[in-house]
Amino acid sequence: MRLHVKNARVYDPINGINGELADIFIEDGVIVEETHPEKIIDAKGKAAMAGGIDVHSHVATYGLTLARFSLGFPTLPQIAETYARLGFTHVNEPLATVITAAYTHHELSSIPLLDASTLAVLDMLDFLKIVRESDEKEAKNAILFILDATKAITAKIYEPFVSLPLRIMRRLGIEGMRMRLSTDTVLKFFSRLSGDDSVPKIHLHATPPLLKEDVSVLSTFHISHLGTAINEENQEAAFKLLELQTPLDLGIFLDEHFRTAEQNFRLATRREITPRGRFLSIAMNFSEPLIISKSEADRKNASEALQRTEMSLTLALRALNRLEGVCFSTDSPNGSLFHDYPKIFAILLSRENRKELKERGVELPSEEYTLYELAAITRSEPAAALRLDAKGHLGVGADADVVLYDITEDTPPALLKKKLSNCEMLIKSGVLVIHNGKLLTPAVSGVRKKTHFSHIEVSADMENAGKRLLNKKSFRFEHLRVNELFMKPEL
């Protein structure tokens, strides 16, 4: 359908449009200079943005299917509807390994409406020999091979070290000391690759121990969910990363008291803060199993949780000094479930919405986000981080993902959460999905969606590096490749 959205107050940081009245023309699923519309939508009094991009959200991590039916985690249609109502049209799954990538893409392709992408987690055990020998060329080829095989947008390092329990070392028949790789060694090696244009920027899983490392080395990576890793000891290191213009996503943490009822779910390893109510333990080739668990309030840790809430929100407000490279995230569901985004956005947009936090002892800076700055951390900067050139903006040639919110810079603070919880209108790939705040169910099934990934021309060197890296596993490397079927747009 050819659409004309007129009288919209547009917030588009990529094109430098800050609340100016503008018309948006759509044809064949993209934004065009002008068209003869079949339908005209009057957006007078509404704020227009590109579709939101969630840069770091666990929606297809291995093990979630079981958790959905046992812990109340949202189903795939519920995920799609919630994001649509929030005005988001793209989600990035941050935890796919070489082994689980096909499963992850199957899940992502089954979520209606949402475009998707994923990160391929690099197993440091696989890279042990490469790092020891400082073979950067082999590492580049291996990473590019993995990105192609898993159809990932870029690579992620979840555990920047090699340290396995003695029982596993014995099972592998390898001497313990030869199995060790220090965090410092791994970070320095991959930092040289992360700054190389031939390899997409590598993402790094933030943990409290990680923030004790050299921040000048950390700043060469994209740091994932930084706010969820902050504690009293490393807060200054986190702020230093902001000063160094480090690409990062915020990872805002909300204490149990401020979360929605749906937030009852956690992912962690034993090396991190282990949640209560363990439900599922999954071997992911990490040094510790991935734990999926029910989250329950713990009075002993209540003050620590409030402190983490204060520090992560403070990080987000201090980021206003330099928004370039800063993306919104909560490491959903770990910092907070995506249901809670409007509540967090309302807190960031207005000091008035921080009263409840203040009553519980949380003191935040006085800064406030504008709608333009909110569009930056939820649209333009995530698009840049994931290298999605046709997303995150409303310029000619962009994907026709457009959202209207019944909101202005003068909207009363008490209404912000409500207005951001249910957008007035959503256009996805040129199809009207939400109109007058109502989900158009028949339209949902007909919306084109696709998976974005790094398009790599695999050379013989890459293929050989991949074989050398993966042939020691108990399956053939060619069985790891994600089928192109998952990448094709649905009509």
Secondary structure in CASP SS format (residue, H / E / C, confidence):
PFRMAT SS
TARGET T0000
AUTHOR 0000-0000-0000
METHOD secondary structure of the structure
MODEL  1
M C 1.00
R C 1.00
L E 1.00
H E 1.00
V E 1.00
K E 1.00
N E 1.00
A E 1.00
R E 1.00
V E 1.00
Y E 1.00
D E 1.00
P H 1.00
I H 1.00
N H 1.00
G C 1.00
I E 1.00
N E 1.00
G E 1.00
E E 1.00
L E 1.00
A E 1.00
D E 1.00
I E 1.00
F E 1.00
I E 1.00
E E 1.00
D C 1.00
G C 1.00
V E 1.00
I E 1.00
V E 1.00
E C 1.00
E C 1.00
T C 1.00
H C 1.00
P C 1.00
E C 1.00
K E 1.00
I E 1.00
I E 1.00
D E 1.00
A C 1.00
K C 1.00
G C 1.00
K C 1.00
A E 1.00
A E 1.00
M E 1.00
A E 1.00
G C 1.00
G E 1.00
I E 1.00
D E 1.00
V C 1.00
H C 1.00
S E 1.00
H C 1.00
V C 1.00
A C 1.00
T C 1.00
Y C 1.00
G C 1.00
L H 1.00
T H 1.00
L H 1.00
A H 1.00
R H 1.00
F H 1.00
S H 1.00
L H 1.00
G C 1.00
F C 1.00
P C 1.00
T C 1.00
L H 1.00
P H 1.00
Q H 1.00
I H 1.00
A H 1.00
E H 1.00
T H 1.00
Y H 1.00
A H 1.00
R H 1.00
L H 1.00
G C 1.00
F E 1.00
T E 1.00
H E 1.00
V E 1.00
N E 1.00
E E 1.00
P E 1.00
L E 1.00
A E 1.00
T C 1.00
V C 1.00
I C 1.00
T C 1.00
A H 1.00
A H 1.00
Y H 1.00
T H 1.00
H H 1.00
H H 1.00
E H 1.00
L H 1.00
S H 1.00
S H 1.00
I C 1.00
P C 1.00
L C 1.00
L C 1.00
D E 1.00
A E 1.00
S E 1.00
T E 1.00
L E 1.00
A E 1.00
V E 1.00
L C 1.00
D C 1.00
M C 1.00
L C 1.00
D C 1.00
F C 1.00
L H 1.00
K H 1.00
I H 1.00
V H 1.00
R H 1.00
E C 1.00
S C 1.00
D C 1.00
E H 1.00
K H 1.00
E H 1.00
A H 1.00
K H 1.00
N H 1.00
A H 1.00
I H 1.00
L H 1.00
F H 1.00
I H 1.00
L H 1.00
D H 1.00
A H 1.00
T H 1.00
K C 1.00
A C 1.00
I C 1.00
T E 1.00
A E 1.00
K E 1.00
I E 1.00
Y C 1.00
E C 1.00
P C 1.00
F C 1.00
V E 1.00
S C 1.00
L C 1.00
P C 1.00
L H 1.00
R H 1.00
I H 1.00
M H 1.00
R H 1.00
R H 1.00
L H 1.00
G C 1.00
I C 1.00
E C 1.00
G C 1.00
M H 1.00
R H 1.00
M H 1.00
R C 1.00
L E 1.00
S C 1.00
T H 1.00
D H 1.00
T H 1.00
V H 1.00
L H 1.00
K H 1.00
F H 1.00
F H 1.00
S H 1.00
R H 1.00
L H 1.00
S H 1.00
G C 1.00
D C 1.00
D C 1.00
S C 1.00
V C 1.00
P C 1.00
K C 1.00
I C 1.00
H E 1.00
L E 1.00
H E 1.00
A C 1.00
T C 1.00
P C 1.00
P C 1.00
L H 1.00
L H 1.00
K H 1.00
E C 1.00
D C 1.00
V H 1.00
S H 1.00
V H 1.00
L H 1.00
S C 1.00
T C 1.00
F C 1.00
H E 1.00
I E 1.00
S E 1.00
H C 1.00
L H 1.00
G H 1.00
T H 1.00
A H 1.00
I C 1.00
N C 1.00
E C 1.00
E C 1.00
N C 1.00
Q H 1.00
E H 1.00
A H 1.00
A H 1.00
F H 1.00
K H 1.00
L H 1.00
L H 1.00
E H 1.00
L C 1.00
Q C 1.00
T C 1.00
P C 1.00
L E 1.00
D E 1.00
L C 1.00
G C 1.00
I C 1.00
F C 1.00
L C 1.00
D C 1.00
E H 1.00
H H 1.00
F H 1.00
R C 1.00
T C 1.00
A C 1.00
E C 1.00
Q C 1.00
N C 1.00
F E 1.00
R E 1.00
L E 1.00
A E 1.00
T E 1.00
R C 1.00
R C 1.00
E C 1.00
I C 1.00
T C 1.00
P C 1.00
R C 1.00
G C 1.00
R E 1.00
F E 1.00
L E 1.00
S E 1.00
I E 1.00
A C 1.00
M C 1.00
N C 1.00
F C 1.00
S C 1.00
E C 1.00
P C 1.00
L E 1.00
I E 1.00
I E 1.00
S E 1.00
K E 1.00
S C 1.00
E C 1.00
A C 1.00
D C 1.00
R H 1.00
K H 1.00
N H 1.00
A H 1.00
S H 1.00
E H 1.00
A H 1.00
L H 1.00
Q H 1.00
R H 1.00
T H 1.00
E H 1.00
M H 1.00
S H 1.00
L H 1.00
T H 1.00
L H 1.00
A H 1.00
L H 1.00
R H 1.00
A H 1.00
L H 1.00
N H 1.00
R C 1.00
L C 1.00
E C 1.00
G C 1.00
V E 1.00
C E 1.00
F C 1.00
S C 1.00
T C 1.00
D C 1.00
S E 1.00
P C 1.00
N C 1.00
G C 1.00
S C 1.00
L C 1.00
F H 1.00
H H 1.00
D H 1.00
Y H 1.00
P H 1.00
K H 1.00
I H 1.00
F H 1.00
A H 1.00
I H 1.00
L H 1.00
L H 1.00
S C 1.00
R H 1.00
E H 1.00
N H 1.00
R H 1.00
K H 1.00
E H 1.00
L H 1.00
K H 1.00
E H 1.00
R C 1.00
G C 1.00
V C 1.00
E C 1.00
L C 1.00
P C 1.00
S C 1.00
E C 1.00
E C 1.00
Y C 1.00
T C 1.00
L H 1.00
Y H 1.00
E H 1.00
L H 1.00
A H 1.00
A H 1.00
I H 1.00
T H 1.00
R H 1.00
S H 1.00
E H 1.00
P H 1.00
A H 1.00
A H 1.00
A H 1.00
L C 1.00
R C 1.00
L C 1.00
D C 1.00
A C 1.00
K C 1.00
G C 1.00
H C 1.00
L C 1.00
G C 1.00
V C 1.00
G C 1.00
A C 1.00
D E 1.00
A C 1.00
D C 1.00
V E 1.00
V E 1.00
L E 1.00
Y E 1.00
D C 1.00
I C 1.00
T C 1.00
E C 1.00
D C 1.00
T C 1.00
P C 1.00
P H 1.00
A H 1.00
L H 1.00
L H 1.00
K H 1.00
K H 1.00
K H 1.00
L H 1.00
S H 1.00
N C 1.00
C C 1.00
E C 1.00
M E 1.00
L E 1.00
I E 1.00
K E 1.00
S C 1.00
G C 1.00
V E 1.00
L E 1.00
V E 1.00
I E 1.00
H E 1.00
N C 1.00
G C 1.00
K E 1.00
L E 1.00
L C 1.00
T H 1.00
P H 1.00
A H 1.00
V H 1.00
S H 1.00
G C 1.00
V C 1.00
R C 1.00
K C 1.00
K C 1.00
T E 1.00
H C 1.00
F C 1.00
S C 1.00
H C 1.00
I C 1.00
E C 1.00
V C 1.00
S C 1.00
A H 1.00
D H 1.00
M H 1.00
E H 1.00
N H 1.00
A H 1.00
G H 1.00
K H 1.00
R H 1.00
L H 1.00
L H 1.00
N C 1.00
K C 1.00
K C 1.00
S C 1.00
F C 1.00
R C 1.00
F H 1.00
E H 1.00
H H 1.00
L H 1.00
R C 1.00
V C 1.00
N C 1.00
E H 1.00
L H 1.00
F H 1.00
M H 1.00
K C 1.00
P C 1.00
E C 1.00
L C 1.00
END
